[in-house]
Amino acid sequence: MNLSLFTSLFKKKSQSLTLPESSLLKKLKTVVNENNLSIFENITIYHHTKNFLIPLLILDENRGIFLFEYKDWSYDDLKNANAVKANNQNSSRDTLAFEKSHTFIRRKFNEITHSDGVPIFNYLLMENINTDEYENLNASVKELLPKEKVIFSDSSHNTILGKLMKAEISEEKLPDTSTVMGTLLIQYAILNDTNTIKLASKEQMNFIDSSLLPYYVLKAPPGSGKTSSILLKAILEKLKNPKLKIIIIKPTTLSCDKLKRRLLNSIEHAIIEIDVTSIEILTPKDIINKHLSKLNQPTIDDELYINPSLINKSFNIADLIICDDSEVYSTEFMAYIKHQQSKNSLIMVENSNSLDANIFTKSFKNKHKQSYYHQANQHAKALQIISSLLKENATKDILVVANNLSQEKLTDDLEFFIRDKAVLLDSSKNLIDQDLDNLLLSSYEEINSIDVKFVVLMDICEADIKQLEYAYNLPQDAVYVLYEEECDNLALIRNNFESTKE
Protein backbone atom coordinates (compact mmCIF):
# COMPACT_ATOMS: atom_id res chain seq x y z
CA MET A 1 0.00 0.00 0.00
CA ASN A 2 1.46 3.32 -1.06
CA LEU A 3 0.57 6.06 1.38
CA SER A 4 2.29 9.01 -0.27
CA LEU A 5 -1.13 10.62 -0.28
CA PHE A 6 -1.90 9.21 3.12
CA THR A 7 -3.77 12.15 4.60
CA SER A 8 -6.23 12.17 1.72
CA LEU A 9 -7.58 8.92 3.14
CA PHE A 10 -8.85 10.85 6.14
CA LYS A 11 -10.62 13.34 3.93
CA LYS A 12 -12.40 10.79 1.77
CA LYS A 13 -15.81 9.86 3.08
CA SER A 14 -16.97 6.29 2.62
CA GLN A 15 -20.42 5.44 1.31
CA SER A 16 -21.58 4.97 4.88
CA LEU A 17 -19.99 6.68 7.88
CA THR A 18 -22.04 4.68 10.34
CA LEU A 19 -19.71 3.13 12.87
CA PRO A 20 -19.83 -0.66 13.19
CA GLU A 21 -21.02 -1.87 16.58
CA SER A 22 -17.64 -3.46 17.31
CA SER A 23 -16.19 -4.71 20.58
CA LEU A 24 -13.83 -1.73 20.53
CA LEU A 25 -16.73 0.73 20.26
CA LYS A 26 -18.56 -1.05 23.08
CA LYS A 27 -15.42 -0.75 25.22
CA LEU A 28 -15.23 2.98 24.46
CA LYS A 29 -18.91 3.45 25.38
CA THR A 30 -18.32 1.74 28.71
CA VAL A 31 -15.49 4.18 29.47
CA VAL A 32 -17.73 7.10 28.51
CA ASN A 33 -20.61 5.96 30.72
CA GLU A 34 -18.38 5.22 33.70
CA ASN A 35 -16.86 8.71 33.56
CA ASN A 36 -20.03 10.77 32.97
CA LEU A 37 -19.05 11.88 29.47
CA SER A 38 -21.62 12.43 26.73
CA ILE A 39 -21.54 10.38 23.54
CA PHE A 40 -23.25 11.08 20.22
CA GLU A 41 -23.16 8.62 17.32
CA ASN A 42 -23.73 9.25 13.61
CA ILE A 43 -24.89 12.82 14.10
CA THR A 44 -25.57 15.35 11.35
CA ILE A 45 -24.69 19.01 11.82
CA TYR A 46 -26.88 21.32 9.69
CA HIS A 47 -25.76 24.81 8.73
CA HIS A 48 -27.40 27.06 6.12
CA THR A 49 -28.09 24.65 3.22
CA LYS A 50 -25.27 22.23 4.03
CA ASN A 51 -24.88 19.30 6.38
CA PHE A 52 -21.97 17.31 7.75
CA LEU A 53 -22.03 13.82 9.26
CA ILE A 54 -19.91 13.11 12.34
CA PRO A 55 -19.51 9.36 12.99
CA LEU A 56 -18.73 9.68 16.69
CA LEU A 57 -18.42 12.63 19.08
CA ILE A 58 -17.73 12.58 22.81
CA LEU A 59 -18.09 15.68 24.95
CA ASP A 60 -16.10 16.33 28.11
CA GLU A 61 -17.39 19.52 29.75
CA ASN A 62 -13.90 20.18 31.20
CA ARG A 63 -11.89 19.56 28.04
CA GLY A 64 -14.05 19.90 24.95
CA ILE A 65 -15.01 17.72 21.98
CA PHE A 66 -13.39 14.39 21.12
CA LEU A 67 -13.91 13.44 17.46
CA PHE A 68 -13.49 9.83 16.35
CA GLU A 69 -13.19 8.15 12.97
CA TYR A 70 -13.21 4.43 12.39
CA LYS A 71 -10.59 2.91 10.09
CA ASP A 72 -10.73 -0.74 9.06
CA TRP A 73 -7.06 -0.86 7.99
CA SER A 74 -5.26 -4.07 8.96
CA TYR A 75 -1.60 -4.59 9.78
CA ASP A 76 -1.09 -6.06 6.30
CA ASP A 77 -2.46 -2.85 4.77
CA LEU A 78 0.04 -0.67 6.61
CA LYS A 79 3.16 -2.77 7.28
CA ASN A 80 4.95 -1.78 4.04
CA ALA A 81 3.57 1.74 3.84
CA ASN A 82 5.44 5.03 3.69
CA ALA A 83 3.53 8.18 4.52
CA VAL A 84 4.11 11.80 3.60
CA LYS A 85 2.32 14.53 5.55
CA ALA A 86 0.41 17.04 3.47
CA ASN A 87 1.83 20.57 3.55
CA ASN A 88 -1.46 22.15 4.62
CA GLN A 89 -2.15 19.69 7.42
CA ASN A 90 -2.96 21.38 10.70
CA SER A 91 -0.65 20.03 13.38
CA SER A 92 -1.21 22.68 16.05
CA ARG A 93 -3.13 20.24 18.22
CA ASP A 94 -3.17 16.87 16.42
CA THR A 95 -1.55 15.25 13.43
CA LEU A 96 -4.70 13.42 12.34
CA ALA A 97 -6.48 14.97 9.37
CA PHE A 98 -9.93 16.13 10.48
CA GLU A 99 -9.80 19.57 8.83
CA LYS A 100 -13.29 19.52 7.29
CA SER A 101 -14.90 18.44 10.54
CA HIS A 102 -13.12 21.19 12.46
CA THR A 103 -14.00 23.83 9.86
CA PHE A 104 -17.70 22.94 9.84
CA ILE A 105 -17.96 22.84 13.64
CA ARG A 106 -16.05 26.11 14.06
CA ARG A 107 -18.21 27.85 11.48
CA LYS A 108 -21.37 26.73 13.27
CA PHE A 109 -20.09 27.97 16.64
CA ASN A 110 -18.88 31.28 15.23
CA GLU A 111 -22.16 32.19 13.55
CA ILE A 112 -24.31 31.24 16.55
CA THR A 113 -22.13 32.07 19.57
CA HIS A 114 -19.57 34.42 17.92
CA SER A 115 -16.77 32.27 19.33
CA ASP A 116 -14.74 29.21 18.36
CA GLY A 117 -16.76 27.15 20.79
CA VAL A 118 -14.75 24.51 22.64
CA PRO A 119 -11.41 22.75 21.97
CA ILE A 120 -11.53 19.78 19.58
CA PHE A 121 -9.36 16.66 19.89
CA ASN A 122 -9.00 13.92 17.26
CA TYR A 123 -8.83 10.13 17.65
CA LEU A 124 -8.96 7.00 15.50
CA LEU A 125 -10.64 3.70 16.28
CA MET A 126 -8.61 0.89 14.71
CA GLU A 127 -10.36 -2.41 15.31
CA ASN A 128 -7.98 -4.48 13.17
CA ILE A 129 -4.60 -3.39 14.57
CA ASN A 130 -3.23 -4.12 18.03
CA THR A 131 -0.55 -2.26 19.98
CA ASP A 132 2.31 -4.64 19.06
CA GLU A 133 1.51 -4.46 15.37
CA TYR A 134 1.49 -0.67 15.53
CA GLU A 135 5.04 -0.68 17.00
CA ASN A 136 6.30 -2.49 13.88
CA LEU A 137 4.94 0.12 11.44
CA ASN A 138 7.13 2.56 9.52
CA ALA A 139 8.07 5.68 11.50
CA SER A 140 6.43 7.92 8.89
CA VAL A 141 3.11 6.13 9.38
CA LYS A 142 3.38 6.42 13.14
CA GLU A 143 4.05 10.14 12.79
CA LEU A 144 0.73 10.57 11.04
CA LEU A 145 -0.99 8.08 13.35
CA PRO A 146 0.41 9.13 16.74
CA LYS A 147 -0.01 6.37 19.28
CA GLU A 148 -1.67 8.59 21.88
CA LYS A 149 -4.44 9.39 19.36
CA VAL A 150 -5.24 5.82 18.29
CA ILE A 151 -7.51 3.37 20.14
CA PHE A 152 -6.28 -0.12 19.22
CA SER A 153 -8.10 -3.43 19.26
CA ASP A 154 -6.38 -4.47 22.48
CA SER A 155 -6.62 -1.11 24.27
CA SER A 156 -7.86 -1.62 27.83
CA HIS A 157 -10.48 0.55 29.53
CA ASN A 158 -7.74 2.29 31.50
CA THR A 159 -5.66 2.89 28.37
CA ILE A 160 -8.63 4.41 26.54
CA LEU A 161 -9.46 6.64 29.50
CA GLY A 162 -5.81 7.66 29.84
CA LYS A 163 -5.64 8.78 26.20
CA LEU A 164 -8.80 10.84 26.57
CA MET A 165 -7.68 12.42 29.83
CA LYS A 166 -4.37 13.52 28.27
CA ALA A 167 -6.32 16.21 26.50
CA GLU A 168 -5.70 19.52 28.23
CA ILE A 169 -8.29 20.74 30.71
CA SER A 170 -9.53 24.12 29.57
CA GLU A 171 -8.29 27.05 31.63
CA GLU A 172 -11.64 28.77 31.14
CA LYS A 173 -14.98 27.27 32.15
CA LEU A 174 -16.55 25.69 29.07
CA PRO A 175 -20.25 25.82 28.18
CA ASP A 176 -22.39 22.95 29.44
CA THR A 177 -23.48 20.01 27.30
CA SER A 178 -26.86 21.54 26.40
CA THR A 179 -25.23 24.73 25.10
CA VAL A 180 -22.48 22.98 23.11
CA MET A 181 -24.60 20.25 21.56
CA GLY A 182 -27.66 22.47 21.23
CA THR A 183 -25.50 24.80 19.13
CA LEU A 184 -24.23 21.99 16.91
CA LEU A 185 -27.29 19.75 16.77
CA ILE A 186 -30.16 22.13 16.19
CA GLN A 187 -32.52 19.19 15.60
CA TYR A 188 -32.25 18.46 19.34
CA ALA A 189 -32.14 22.05 20.65
CA ILE A 190 -35.21 23.01 22.68
CA LEU A 191 -35.47 26.77 23.16
CA ASN A 192 -37.49 28.25 26.01
CA ASP A 193 -39.09 31.70 26.00
CA THR A 194 -35.76 33.37 26.86
CA ASN A 195 -33.95 31.40 24.10
CA THR A 196 -32.05 29.34 26.66
CA ILE A 197 -31.12 25.98 25.14
CA LYS A 198 -32.10 22.64 26.64
CA LEU A 199 -30.92 19.49 24.90
CA ALA A 200 -33.59 16.93 24.04
CA SER A 201 -33.61 13.75 26.11
CA LYS A 202 -32.57 10.40 24.63
CA GLU A 203 -36.25 9.43 24.31
CA GLN A 204 -36.99 12.66 22.47
CA MET A 205 -33.97 12.22 20.18
CA ASN A 206 -35.12 8.72 19.26
CA PHE A 207 -38.54 10.08 18.31
CA ILE A 208 -37.09 13.00 16.34
CA ASP A 209 -34.78 10.64 14.42
CA SER A 210 -37.38 7.93 13.82
CA SER A 211 -38.49 7.06 10.28
CA LEU A 212 -41.88 8.34 9.17
CA LEU A 213 -44.64 5.73 9.38
CA PRO A 214 -48.13 5.84 7.88
CA TYR A 215 -49.60 6.09 11.39
CA TYR A 216 -47.87 6.70 14.71
CA VAL A 217 -49.15 7.60 18.18
CA LEU A 218 -46.91 9.53 20.57
CA LYS A 219 -48.20 9.14 24.11
CA ALA A 220 -46.47 10.91 26.96
CA PRO A 221 -47.25 12.63 30.27
CA PRO A 222 -47.92 16.37 30.48
CA GLY A 223 -44.74 18.43 30.52
CA SER A 224 -42.62 15.73 28.85
CA GLY A 225 -41.71 17.90 25.87
CA LYS A 226 -44.12 16.49 23.28
CA THR A 227 -44.75 19.80 21.52
CA SER A 228 -41.05 20.70 21.48
CA SER A 229 -40.25 17.28 20.03
CA ILE A 230 -42.80 17.43 17.22
CA LEU A 231 -41.58 20.90 16.28
CA LEU A 232 -37.98 19.67 16.04
CA LYS A 233 -39.10 16.58 14.12
CA ALA A 234 -40.89 18.77 11.58
CA ILE A 235 -37.72 20.85 11.15
CA LEU A 236 -35.53 17.76 10.75
CA GLU A 237 -37.88 16.16 8.21
CA LYS A 238 -37.71 19.37 6.16
CA LEU A 239 -33.92 19.36 6.34
CA LYS A 240 -33.84 15.76 5.12
CA ASN A 241 -36.46 16.37 2.41
CA PRO A 242 -36.93 20.06 1.47
CA LYS A 243 -39.92 19.20 -0.76
CA LEU A 244 -41.91 17.73 2.12
CA LYS A 245 -45.16 19.52 2.99
CA ILE A 246 -45.96 19.42 6.72
CA ILE A 247 -48.96 20.49 8.80
CA ILE A 248 -49.03 20.67 12.60
CA ILE A 249 -52.52 20.83 14.09
CA LYS A 250 -53.15 22.79 17.30
CA PRO A 251 -56.55 23.30 18.94
CA THR A 252 -56.76 27.11 18.89
CA THR A 253 -55.59 30.12 16.90
CA LEU A 254 -53.64 31.35 19.92
CA SER A 255 -51.83 28.04 20.38
CA CYS A 256 -51.03 28.02 16.64
CA ASP A 257 -49.52 31.50 16.88
CA LYS A 258 -47.41 30.57 19.89
CA LEU A 259 -46.05 27.51 18.08
CA LYS A 260 -45.35 29.56 14.94
CA ARG A 261 -43.27 31.93 17.05
CA ARG A 262 -41.32 28.98 18.47
CA LEU A 263 -40.78 27.62 14.95
CA LEU A 264 -39.36 30.91 13.71
CA ASN A 265 -37.16 31.27 16.80
CA SER A 266 -35.79 27.75 16.36
CA ILE A 267 -34.96 28.30 12.69
CA GLU A 268 -33.37 31.66 13.42
CA HIS A 269 -31.26 30.15 16.20
CA ALA A 270 -30.24 27.20 14.04
CA ILE A 271 -29.04 29.29 11.06
CA ILE A 272 -30.62 26.90 8.58
CA GLU A 273 -32.44 27.62 5.36
CA ILE A 274 -35.79 25.91 4.99
CA ASP A 275 -39.07 27.01 3.46
CA VAL A 276 -41.07 28.01 6.54
CA THR A 277 -44.26 28.33 4.49
CA SER A 278 -44.18 24.58 3.86
CA ILE A 279 -44.60 23.92 7.60
CA GLU A 280 -48.14 25.11 8.30
CA ILE A 281 -49.56 25.29 11.82
CA LEU A 282 -53.36 25.17 11.63
CA THR A 283 -56.47 24.63 13.70
CA PRO A 284 -59.00 21.92 12.76
CA LYS A 285 -61.28 24.65 11.43
CA ASP A 286 -58.47 25.97 9.19
CA ILE A 287 -58.01 22.53 7.65
CA ILE A 288 -61.72 21.99 7.07
CA ASN A 289 -61.98 25.40 5.41
CA LYS A 290 -59.03 24.63 3.13
CA HIS A 291 -60.89 21.52 2.01
CA LEU A 292 -64.20 23.34 1.58
CA SER A 293 -62.53 26.08 -0.45
CA LYS A 294 -61.01 23.51 -2.77
CA LEU A 295 -64.50 22.04 -3.28
CA ASN A 296 -65.94 25.54 -3.85
CA GLN A 297 -68.20 25.13 -0.81
CA PRO A 298 -68.99 27.78 1.84
CA THR A 299 -66.45 27.83 4.68
CA ILE A 300 -67.38 27.45 8.34
CA ASP A 301 -67.02 30.23 10.88
CA ASP A 302 -67.72 29.78 14.58
CA GLU A 303 -68.72 26.14 14.84
CA LEU A 304 -66.56 23.25 13.68
CA TYR A 305 -69.00 21.01 11.84
CA ILE A 306 -67.85 18.27 9.51
CA ASN A 307 -70.39 17.24 6.95
CA PRO A 308 -70.26 13.43 6.79
CA SER A 309 -69.95 13.60 3.00
CA LEU A 310 -66.74 15.62 3.41
CA ILE A 311 -64.98 12.78 5.21
CA ASN A 312 -65.12 10.56 2.14
CA LYS A 313 -63.86 13.20 -0.29
CA SER A 314 -60.11 12.94 -0.70
CA PHE A 315 -58.04 16.05 -0.14
CA ASN A 316 -54.24 15.86 -0.43
CA ILE A 317 -53.53 17.99 2.64
CA ALA A 318 -49.85 17.28 3.36
CA ASP A 319 -47.12 14.66 3.22
CA LEU A 320 -46.97 14.67 7.01
CA ILE A 321 -49.57 15.78 9.52
CA ILE A 322 -48.70 16.02 13.22
CA CYS A 323 -51.81 16.30 15.36
CA ASP A 324 -50.86 17.76 18.75
CA ASP A 325 -53.18 17.38 21.78
CA SER A 326 -55.22 14.91 19.76
CA GLU A 327 -57.29 13.90 22.78
CA VAL A 328 -59.18 17.23 22.73
CA TYR A 329 -60.51 16.97 19.16
CA SER A 330 -63.92 15.63 18.22
CA THR A 331 -64.40 12.03 17.13
CA GLU A 332 -65.68 13.31 13.78
CA PHE A 333 -62.57 15.38 13.12
CA MET A 334 -60.26 12.52 14.06
CA ALA A 335 -62.07 10.20 11.65
CA TYR A 336 -61.82 12.86 8.96
CA ILE A 337 -58.08 13.49 9.38
CA LYS A 338 -57.24 9.77 9.55
CA HIS A 339 -59.11 9.19 6.30
CA GLN A 340 -57.44 12.13 4.55
CA GLN A 341 -53.95 10.95 5.60
CA SER A 342 -54.48 7.28 4.86
CA LYS A 343 -51.92 7.43 2.02
CA ASN A 344 -49.45 9.71 3.80
CA SER A 345 -47.94 10.03 7.29
CA LEU A 346 -49.92 10.93 10.40
CA ILE A 347 -48.52 11.39 13.92
CA MET A 348 -51.03 11.60 16.75
CA VAL A 349 -49.81 13.24 19.97
CA GLU A 350 -51.71 12.88 23.21
CA ASN A 351 -51.28 13.29 26.96
CA SER A 352 -51.13 10.02 28.83
CA ASN A 353 -50.38 9.10 32.43
CA SER A 354 -50.04 5.40 31.65
CA LEU A 355 -46.44 4.32 32.19
CA ASP A 356 -46.94 1.22 30.06
CA ALA A 357 -48.15 3.09 26.97
CA ASN A 358 -45.88 6.14 27.03
CA ILE A 359 -43.14 6.82 24.48
CA PHE A 360 -41.69 9.56 26.73
CA THR A 361 -41.55 8.57 30.37
CA LYS A 362 -40.05 11.67 31.95
CA SER A 363 -42.00 14.83 32.74
CA PHE A 364 -40.18 18.15 33.05
CA LYS A 365 -43.02 19.74 35.01
CA ASN A 366 -42.28 20.90 38.52
CA LYS A 367 -42.21 17.72 40.60
CA HIS A 368 -43.09 19.74 43.70
CA LYS A 369 -46.26 21.30 42.26
CA GLN A 370 -48.93 21.41 44.94
CA SER A 371 -52.58 20.41 44.59
CA TYR A 372 -55.21 21.95 46.87
CA TYR A 373 -58.87 20.91 47.09
CA HIS A 374 -61.43 23.30 48.62
CA GLN A 375 -65.09 22.49 49.21
CA ALA A 376 -66.63 25.94 49.63
CA ASN A 377 -68.49 28.67 47.84
CA GLN A 378 -66.48 28.70 44.59
CA HIS A 379 -66.79 32.39 43.92
CA ALA A 380 -65.79 33.58 47.40
CA LYS A 381 -62.97 31.05 47.66
CA ALA A 382 -61.59 32.01 44.23
CA LEU A 383 -61.42 35.67 45.26
CA GLN A 384 -59.69 34.74 48.52
CA ILE A 385 -57.07 32.58 46.74
CA ILE A 386 -56.41 35.20 44.05
CA SER A 387 -56.06 37.94 46.68
CA SER A 388 -53.57 35.81 48.63
CA LEU A 389 -51.51 34.89 45.55
CA LEU A 390 -51.27 38.50 44.39
CA LYS A 391 -49.45 39.48 47.58
CA GLU A 392 -46.27 37.79 46.28
CA ASN A 393 -46.93 37.10 42.59
CA ALA A 394 -47.67 39.00 39.40
CA THR A 395 -51.14 38.99 37.84
CA LYS A 396 -49.78 37.16 34.77
CA ASP A 397 -48.87 34.20 37.00
CA ILE A 398 -52.53 33.34 37.62
CA LEU A 399 -55.14 31.62 35.44
CA VAL A 400 -58.74 30.97 36.49
CA VAL A 401 -60.60 28.33 34.48
CA ALA A 402 -64.39 28.44 34.75
CA ASN A 403 -67.63 28.57 32.77
CA ASN A 404 -68.86 31.82 31.22
CA LEU A 405 -71.16 32.76 34.10
CA SER A 406 -68.42 32.37 36.72
CA GLN A 407 -66.04 34.37 34.55
CA GLU A 408 -68.51 37.26 34.31
CA LYS A 409 -69.07 37.36 38.09
CA LEU A 410 -65.32 37.24 38.79
CA THR A 411 -64.61 39.99 36.28
CA ASP A 412 -66.91 42.38 38.11
CA ASP A 413 -65.60 41.53 41.57
CA LEU A 414 -61.94 41.55 40.58
CA GLU A 415 -62.34 45.07 39.27
CA PHE A 416 -63.85 46.47 42.47
CA PHE A 417 -62.71 44.07 45.19
CA ILE A 418 -59.11 43.36 44.25
CA ARG A 419 -58.71 46.28 41.83
CA ASP A 420 -56.54 44.30 39.45
CA LYS A 421 -57.15 43.95 35.78
CA ALA A 422 -58.48 40.59 34.59
CA VAL A 423 -58.59 39.54 30.94
CA LEU A 424 -61.07 37.17 29.38
CA LEU A 425 -58.96 34.86 27.25
CA ASP A 426 -60.16 34.43 23.68
CA SER A 427 -58.02 31.79 22.03
CA SER A 428 -59.74 32.34 18.68
CA LYS A 429 -57.77 35.59 18.42
CA ASN A 430 -54.19 35.85 17.23
CA LEU A 431 -51.30 36.22 19.68
CA ILE A 432 -50.73 39.85 18.67
CA ASP A 433 -54.29 40.68 19.79
CA GLN A 434 -53.90 39.07 23.23
CA ASP A 435 -52.93 40.62 26.54
CA LEU A 436 -51.30 37.72 28.36
CA ASP A 437 -49.52 39.85 30.96
CA ASN A 438 -52.58 40.05 33.18
CA LEU A 439 -54.67 37.71 35.28
CA LEU A 440 -56.48 35.44 32.82
CA LEU A 441 -60.03 34.13 33.01
CA SER A 442 -60.72 31.29 30.61
CA SER A 443 -63.04 28.44 29.74
CA TYR A 444 -61.70 24.88 29.64
CA GLU A 445 -61.78 24.93 25.82
CA GLU A 446 -59.51 27.98 25.53
CA ILE A 447 -56.41 27.15 27.57
CA ASN A 448 -54.19 25.19 25.18
CA SER A 449 -50.50 26.25 25.37
CA ILE A 450 -51.00 28.75 28.20
CA ASP A 451 -48.03 28.94 30.61
CA VAL A 452 -48.69 30.06 34.20
CA LYS A 453 -47.55 29.35 37.76
CA PHE A 454 -50.98 29.01 39.38
CA VAL A 455 -54.32 27.68 38.14
CA VAL A 456 -57.65 27.96 39.90
CA LEU A 457 -60.22 25.44 38.64
CA MET A 458 -63.94 26.14 39.02
CA ASP A 459 -67.07 24.43 37.70
CA ILE A 460 -65.19 21.17 37.49
CA CYS A 461 -68.28 18.93 37.59
CA GLU A 462 -69.58 20.30 34.27
CA ALA A 463 -66.20 20.24 32.49
CA ASP A 464 -65.15 17.69 29.90
CA ILE A 465 -62.88 15.29 31.79
CA LYS A 466 -60.07 15.41 29.21
CA GLN A 467 -60.08 19.21 29.21
CA LEU A 468 -60.21 19.18 33.02
CA GLU A 469 -57.15 16.93 33.19
CA TYR A 470 -55.33 19.18 30.72
CA ALA A 471 -56.13 22.23 32.87
CA TYR A 472 -55.04 20.40 36.01
CA ASN A 473 -51.59 19.79 34.53
CA LEU A 474 -51.00 23.35 33.26
CA PRO A 475 -49.51 25.19 36.27
CA GLN A 476 -45.87 25.17 37.25
CA ASP A 477 -46.36 25.72 40.99
CA ALA A 478 -49.87 24.93 42.23
CA VAL A 479 -53.42 24.06 41.22
CA TYR A 480 -56.49 24.95 43.31
CA VAL A 481 -59.59 22.81 42.77
CA LEU A 482 -62.81 24.47 43.94
CA TYR A 483 -66.11 22.61 44.28
CA GLU A 484 -69.34 22.81 46.20
CA GLU A 485 -70.49 19.20 45.83
CA GLU A 486 -68.83 15.85 45.20
CA CYS A 487 -69.01 14.59 41.59
CA ASP A 488 -67.49 12.02 39.25
CA ASN A 489 -64.95 14.47 37.79
CA LEU A 490 -63.69 15.35 41.25
CA ALA A 491 -63.26 11.69 42.12
CA LEU A 492 -61.37 11.05 38.87
CA ILE A 493 -58.82 13.83 39.25
CA ARG A 494 -58.37 13.07 42.95
CA ASN A 495 -57.66 9.47 42.10
CA ASN A 496 -55.20 10.36 39.31
CA PHE A 497 -53.44 13.45 40.62
CA GLU A 498 -54.04 14.39 44.27
CA SER A 499 -50.82 15.16 46.20
CA THR A 500 -51.96 17.41 49.09
CA LYS A 501 -55.28 18.49 50.47
CA GLU A 502 -56.35 21.46 52.56
Buried (B, 14 or more C-beta within 10 A) or exposed (E): BEBEEBBEBBEEEEEEBEBEEBEBBEBBBEBBEEEEBBBBBBBBBBBEEEEBBBBBBBBBBEBBBBBBBBBEBEBEBBBEBEBEBBEEBBEEBBBBBBBEBBEBBBBBBEEBEEEEBBBBBBBBBBBBBBBEBBEEBBEBBBBBBEEEBBBBBEBEEEBBBEBBEEBEEBEEEBBEBBBBBBBBBBBBBBBEEEEEBBBBBEBBBEBBBEEBEEEBBBBBBBBBBBBBBBBBBBBBBBBEEEEBBBBBBBBBBBBBBBBBEBBEBBBEBBBBBBEEEBBBBBBBBBBBBBBBEEEEEEEBEEEBEBEEEBBEBEBEBBBBBBBBBBBBBEEBBBEBBBBBBEEBBBBBBBBBBEEEEBBBEBBBBEEEBBBBBBEEEBBEBBBEBBEEBBEEBEBBBBBBBBEEEBBEBBBEBBEEEBEBEBBBBBBBEEBEEBEBEBBBBBBBBBBBBBBBBBBBBBBBEEBEEBBBBBBBBBBBBBBBBBBBEEEEBBEBBBEEBEEEEE
